[in-house]
């Protein structure tokens, strides 16, 4: 297994440490914790909504349907058959 697969838990969530860079100001630890909580919840909600629904099971009618016949070519009649 690669390092990326090792950092995932059994539910498939990425458990690598989060990197935060403060570019301006001097936030308190409580403010940083609030930002992390909001962003984490938003990310988790977006990831949960991004899961594609399972396709509906194929019906017996669709499974048994044959492809349409290709159109007949005009111009060559039986008289030109060289078989």
C-alpha positions in Angstrom: 0.0 0.0 0.0 1.1 3.5 -0.7 1.3 6.3 1.9 -1.9 7.8 0.6 -3.9 4.6 1.2 -2.3 4.3 4.7 -3.6 7.7 5.8 -7.3 6.7 5.2 -9.5 5.1 7.8 -12.0 2.3 7.2 -14.7 4.7 6.1 -12.4 6.2 3.4 -11.8 9.5 5.1 -8.5 11.2 4.7 -6.8 11.4 8.1 -3.7 13.4 7.2 -3.0 16.5 9.4 -4.6 19.7 8.2 -2.2 22.6 7.2 -3.4 26.1 8.1 -1.6 29.2 7.1 -2.5 32.5 8.8 -1.6 35.4 6.4 -2.8 38.4 8.3 -3.7 39.2 11.9 -3.2 37.2 15.0 -6.2 34.9 15.6 -6.7 33.3 19.0 -6.7 29.6 19.4 -10.5 29.7 19.9 -10.9 31.6 16.6 -8.7 29.0 14.8 -10.7 26.2 16.3 -14.0 27.8 15.1 -12.7 28.2 11.6 -11.4 24.6 11.5 -14.8 23.3 12.8 -16.8 25.3 10.2 -14.5 24.4 7.3 -14.4 20.7 8.3 -18.1 20.4 8.6 -18.6 22.2 5.3 -16.1 19.9 3.6 -17.7 16.8 5.1 -21.2 17.9 4.0 -20.0 18.7 0.5 -18.2 15.3 0.2 -21.3 13.5 1.4 -23.4 15.2 -1.2 -20.9 14.5 -4.0 -21.5 10.8 -3.9 -23.2 9.7 -7.1 -26.4 7.7 -6.7 -26.4 4.1 -7.7 -27.8 3.5 -11.2 -31.3 1.9 -11.3 -31.2 -1.8 -12.1 -31.7 -2.6 -15.7 -35.1 -3.8 -16.6 -35.7 -7.1 -18.3 -37.1 -5.3 -21.4 -33.9 -3.3 -21.8 -31.7 -6.3 -21.2 -33.5 -8.4 -23.9 -33.7 -5.6 -26.5 -31.6 -6.1 -29.6 -29.8 -3.5 -31.5 -31.7 -1.9 -34.4 -31.0 -3.3 -37.9 -28.8 -1.2 -40.1 -30.6 0.3 -43.1 -30.6 -1.7 -46.3 -28.2 -0.4 -49.0 -30.0 0.7 -52.2 -28.4 0.6 -55.6 -27.3 -3.1 -55.7 -30.1 -5.4 -56.7 -30.1 -9.2 -57.0 -28.9 -8.9 -60.6 -25.5 -7.7 -59.6 -24.9 -10.4 -57.0 -21.6 -12.0 -57.8 -21.5 -14.2 -54.6 
